[in-house]
Amino acid sequence: MSSQTITADAAGTWKLGDLPVHRLGFGAMRLTGSAAFHLGTPSDRDRSIAVLRKAIDLGVNHIDTAAFYFSSLRSANELINSALAPYPDDLVIVTKVGPYRTWSGEWATSARPEDLRAHVEENLRQLGRDHLDVVNLRRMPKYDSIADHFGALAELREAGLIRHLGISNVEPRHLVEAQAIAPVVCVQNRYAVDRPDPATDELLRICGEQASRSCRSTPSPARARRAAPPPPMTKRYATWRVPTARAPRRSASPGPCTRDRMCSRSPVPATPTTSWRTWRRARSASRTRNWTG
């Protein structure tokens, strides 16, 4: 076996609106601890910063984050700011708004439309930015319609605080609802071959017929192997870019095999974001396997 390190740009490039990004991105949720949110042990700060910088060194130019990604000691946005500011010109940071956590880490009432400006401004403050590249509205189950929330974000886009808008945790009807208000550059839904969801498959089909891109959140390989689904809001996620054509099989480990299976299901591009643990495994694997994707 030859030793080879593959960088994110080897996966190809596509666009979020007018912003080009590589097909492999980085999800920041697990930067803050050994488990998501307030669960587990807070991460080592220096290690998390080193992981972010290594991701950039490996060609990542798309990071998925949120102000509610924090543990008792760590904030994903603060780590990104500390590690990467001043930001590379080609780095696209995508944030999510909608869910809300108190400073103690407890989940509280999700944002009402009039609350979203404060959520956007908090992301701006934590990241040290004057505008956000992309903001995904994550629909909470209590809201059947996203029109009022998405309309509030559209107003912030017109005000110059947001460049592009996306939606997350939605059904096909929500995409139609949002597109009647403002352009939608991405859809980010949980997607896993071991948990089929007809609504998500239908949404993916619709995105394939339109210019919208689909950004899928999928469980990490270790989590995907478990039969029982995890409790709500404690799922461990890694978001993988799913190419339009099936990628060659790279190893016999469950992670790449699962990703290859997902590749064959995708009619549209979807940016992959992944946790720092997955980055470490991928980097280690690249030293011992001949990855030629």
C-alpha positions as CSV (number, residue, x, y, z in Angstrom):
1,M,0.0,0.0,0.0
2,S,1.3,3.5,-0.8
3,S,1.1,6.3,1.7
4,Q,-1.1,9.2,0.6
5,T,-2.9,12.1,2.2
6,I,-6.0,13.2,0.3
7,T,-7.1,16.8,0.7
8,A,-10.7,18.1,0.4
9,D,-10.1,19.7,-3.0
10,A,-9.6,16.3,-4.5
11,A,-13.3,15.7,-4.0
12,G,-14.2,18.5,-6.4
13,T,-16.0,21.8,-6.0
14,W,-19.6,23.1,-6.2
15,K,-21.4,26.3,-5.1
16,L,-23.5,27.5,-2.2
17,G,-25.2,30.3,-4.1
18,D,-22.2,32.1,-5.5
19,L,-19.7,30.7,-3.0
20,P,-17.6,27.8,-4.2
21,V,-16.9,25.1,-1.7
22,H,-15.2,21.7,-1.8
23,R,-17.3,18.6,-1.6
24,L,-15.8,17.7,1.8
25,G,-16.5,20.1,4.6
26,F,-16.2,20.1,8.4
27,G,-19.0,19.9,11.0
28,A,-18.1,21.7,14.2
29,M,-20.7,20.2,16.6
30,R,-18.3,17.7,18.2
31,L,-15.4,20.1,18.6
32,T,-16.7,21.1,22.0
33,G,-16.7,17.8,23.9
34,S,-16.7,14.0,23.9
35,A,-20.4,14.1,23.2
36,A,-22.7,16.7,21.7
37,F,-23.9,19.8,23.5
38,H,-23.8,19.5,27.3
39,L,-23.2,15.8,27.3
40,G,-19.8,14.2,27.8
41,T,-16.5,15.8,28.8
42,P,-15.5,19.2,27.4
43,S,-12.8,19.0,24.8
44,D,-9.2,20.1,25.1
45,R,-9.1,23.6,23.7
46,D,-5.6,23.4,22.1
47,R,-6.5,20.1,20.5
48,S,-9.8,21.5,19.0
49,I,-8.0,24.5,17.7
50,A,-5.3,22.3,16.2
51,V,-8.0,20.1,14.5
52,L,-9.6,23.2,12.9
53,R,-6.3,24.4,11.5
54,K,-5.5,20.9,10.3
55,A,-8.8,20.8,8.5
56,I,-8.0,24.0,6.7
57,D,-4.5,22.7,5.8
58,L,-6.3,19.6,4.3
59,G,-8.3,21.9,2.0
60,V,-11.6,22.3,3.9
61,N,-13.3,25.6,2.9
62,H,-16.8,24.9,4.3
63,I,-17.5,24.7,8.1
64,D,-20.9,24.0,9.5
65,T,-21.5,25.5,13.0
66,A,-24.1,27.1,15.3
67,A,-24.1,29.3,18.4
68,F,-25.9,26.5,20.2
69,Y,-22.9,24.2,19.6
70,F,-21.3,24.5,23.0
71,S,-20.4,22.5,26.1
72,S,-19.8,23.6,29.7
73,L,-16.4,25.0,28.7
74,R,-16.2,25.2,24.9
75,S,-18.0,27.1,22.2
76,A,-17.7,25.9,18.6
77,N,-18.0,29.4,17.2
78,E,-15.4,30.8,19.7
79,L,-13.0,28.0,18.8
80,I,-13.4,28.7,15.1
81,N,-12.8,32.4,15.6
82,S,-9.7,31.8,17.8
83,A,-8.3,29.1,15.4
84,L,-8.9,30.7,12.0
85,A,-9.4,34.5,12.3
86,P,-8.5,36.4,10.2
87,Y,-10.4,33.9,8.0
88,P,-9.1,32.7,4.7
89,D,-10.8,34.4,1.8
90,D,-12.3,31.2,0.4
91,L,-13.6,29.9,3.8
92,V,-17.4,29.6,3.9
93,I,-18.9,29.4,7.4
94,V,-22.5,28.1,7.5
95,T,-24.5,28.6,10.7
96,K,-27.9,27.4,11.9
97,V,-30.5,29.2,13.9
98,G,-33.8,28.2,15.4
99,P,-33.0,26.0,18.4
100,Y,-32.1,27.8,21.6
101,R,-30.0,26.8,24.7
102,T,-29.6,28.7,27.9
103,W,-26.1,29.5,29.1
104,S,-26.4,26.6,31.5
105,G,-26.8,24.3,28.5
106,E,-30.5,23.4,28.9
107,W,-32.7,23.4,25.9
108,A,-35.3,26.2,26.0
109,T,-38.1,27.5,23.9
110,S,-37.0,27.6,20.3
111,A,-36.8,31.0,18.5
112,R,-39.9,32.9,17.4
113,P,-39.5,34.9,14.2
114,E,-38.8,38.1,16.2
115,D,-36.0,36.3,18.1
116,L,-34.0,35.4,15.0
117,R,-32.2,38.7,14.6
118,A,-30.7,38.2,18.1
119,H,-29.6,34.6,17.1
120,V,-28.0,35.9,13.9
121,E,-26.2,38.7,15.8
122,E,-24.9,36.3,18.4
123,N,-23.4,34.1,15.7
124,L,-21.8,37.3,14.2
125,R,-20.4,38.3,17.6
126,Q,-19.0,34.8,18.4
127,L,-17.4,34.4,14.9
128,G,-16.2,38.0,14.7
129,R,-17.9,38.6,11.3
130,D,-19.8,41.5,9.8
131,H,-22.1,39.1,7.9
132,L,-22.8,35.4,7.8
133,D,-22.1,33.5,4.6
134,V,-25.0,31.1,4.9
135,V,-27.7,30.7,7.6
136,N,-29.8,27.6,7.7
137,L,-33.1,27.8,9.4
138,R,-33.6,24.6,11.4
139,R,-37.3,23.9,11.6
140,M,-38.4,22.8,15.1
141,P,-41.2,20.2,15.3
142,K,-43.6,22.6,17.1
143,Y,-43.8,24.8,13.9
144,D,-45.7,23.3,11.1
145,S,-45.0,26.3,8.8
146,I,-41.6,28.0,8.4
147,A,-42.9,31.0,6.5
148,D,-42.8,33.5,9.3
149,H,-39.3,32.4,10.5
150,F,-37.9,32.3,7.0
151,G,-39.4,35.6,6.2
152,A,-37.6,37.1,9.2
153,L,-34.3,35.7,8.0
154,A,-35.0,37.1,4.5
155,E,-35.4,40.5,6.0
156,L,-31.9,40.1,7.6
157,R,-30.6,39.0,4.3
158,E,-31.9,42.2,2.7
159,A,-30.3,44.2,5.6
160,G,-26.9,42.7,4.7
161,L,-26.4,40.5,7.8
162,I,-26.7,37.3,5.8
163,R,-25.5,36.5,2.3
164,H,-27.4,33.3,1.6
165,L,-30.2,31.3,3.2
166,G,-30.8,27.6,3.6
167,I,-33.2,25.3,5.5
168,S,-32.8,22.3,7.7
169,N,-34.9,19.5,9.2
170,V,-37.7,20.1,6.6
171,E,-40.1,18.3,4.4
172,P,-40.8,19.0,0.7
173,R,-43.6,21.4,1.4
174,H,-41.3,23.6,3.5
175,L,-38.9,24.0,0.6
176,V,-41.8,25.2,-1.5
177,E,-42.8,27.6,1.3
178,A,-39.3,29.0,1.7
179,Q,-38.7,29.4,-2.1
180,A,-41.8,31.6,-2.3
181,I,-40.1,34.0,0.0
182,A,-36.4,34.1,-0.9
183,P,-33.8,31.9,-2.7
184,V,-32.8,28.7,-0.9
185,V,-29.1,27.7,-1.6
186,C,-29.0,24.5,0.5
187,V,-31.1,22.0,2.3
188,Q,-29.6,20.2,5.3
189,N,-31.5,17.1,6.5
190,R,-30.5,14.0,8.3
191,Y,-30.0,11.2,5.9
192,A,-28.9,7.6,6.5
193,V,-29.1,4.5,4.4
194,D,-29.9,2.5,7.6
195,R,-32.9,4.7,8.4
196,P,-34.9,5.2,5.2
197,D,-37.2,8.2,5.2
198,P,-39.6,8.5,2.2
199,A,-40.1,12.3,2.9
200,T,-36.3,12.9,2.8
201,D,-36.0,10.8,-0.4
202,E,-38.7,12.9,-2.0
203,L,-37.0,16.1,-0.9
204,L,-33.8,14.9,-2.4
205,R,-35.5,14.1,-5.7
206,I,-37.0,17.6,-5.8
207,C,-33.6,19.1,-5.1
208,G,-32.2,17.1,-7.9
209,E,-34.8,18.6,-10.3
210,Q,-34.0,22.1,-9.2
211,A,-30.9,24.2,-8.8
212,S,-30.9,23.8,-5.0
213,R,-28.2,21.7,-3.5
214,S,-28.8,19.2,-0.8
215,C,-26.6,19.0,2.3
216,R,-27.2,15.8,4.2
217,S,-26.6,15.2,7.9
218,T,-25.8,11.5,8.6
219,P,-24.8,9.6,11.7
220,S,-21.2,8.8,12.2
221,P,-20.2,5.3,11.0
222,A,-20.0,4.0,14.6
223,R,-23.5,5.3,15.4
224,A,-24.9,4.0,12.1
225,R,-23.9,0.4,13.1
226,R,-26.2,0.5,16.2
227,A,-29.7,-0.9,15.8
228,A,-31.5,1.4,18.3
229,P,-31.9,5.1,17.4
230,P,-30.3,7.6,19.9
231,P,-32.5,9.9,22.0
232,P,-33.6,13.2,20.5
233,M,-31.1,16.0,20.5
234,T,-28.2,13.7,21.5
235,K,-27.5,12.2,18.1
236,R,-23.9,12.2,17.0
237,Y,-23.7,13.6,13.5
238,A,-21.2,13.6,10.7
239,T,-22.3,15.2,7.4
240,W,-20.9,13.6,4.3
241,R,-20.7,15.0,0.9
242,V,-22.5,12.5,-1.5
243,P,-21.2,12.6,-5.1
244,T,-23.6,12.3,-8.0
245,A,-21.7,9.2,-9.2
246,R,-20.8,6.3,-7.0
247,A,-17.3,6.6,-5.6
248,P,-14.8,3.7,-5.8
249,R,-14.7,1.5,-2.7
250,R,-11.7,2.6,-0.6
251,S,-11.6,0.2,2.2
252,A,-13.6,-2.5,4.0
253,S,-14.3,-0.4,7.0
254,P,-18.0,0.4,7.6
255,G,-17.7,4.2,7.2
256,P,-16.4,4.3,3.6
257,C,-18.7,1.4,2.6
258,T,-21.7,3.3,4.0
259,R,-20.7,6.4,2.2
260,D,-20.3,4.5,-1.1
261,R,-23.8,3.1,-0.7
262,M,-25.1,6.6,-0.2
263,C,-23.3,7.8,-3.3
264,S,-25.5,5.6,-5.5
265,R,-28.6,7.2,-4.1
266,S,-27.8,10.8,-4.8
267,P,-29.1,12.7,-7.8
268,V,-27.7,16.0,-6.5
269,P,-24.5,17.1,-4.7
270,A,-24.4,17.3,-0.9
271,T,-21.6,18.8,1.1
272,P,-20.1,16.5,3.6
273,T,-19.3,17.8,7.1
274,T,-17.7,15.6,9.7
275,S,-16.4,15.7,13.3
276,W,-12.9,16.0,14.4
277,R,-12.8,12.4,15.4
278,T,-13.7,11.4,11.9
279,W,-11.1,13.7,10.5
280,R,-8.5,12.0,12.7
281,R,-9.6,8.6,11.5
282,A,-9.6,9.7,7.9
283,R,-6.1,11.2,8.2
284,S,-4.8,8.1,9.9
285,A,-6.4,5.9,7.2
286,S,-4.8,8.0,4.5
287,R,-1.4,7.1,5.7
288,T,-2.0,3.4,5.4
289,R,-4.5,3.0,2.5
290,N,-4.3,4.0,-1.1
291,W,-7.2,6.4,-1.4
292,T,-7.7,7.4,-5.0
293,G,-11.1,9.0,-4.9
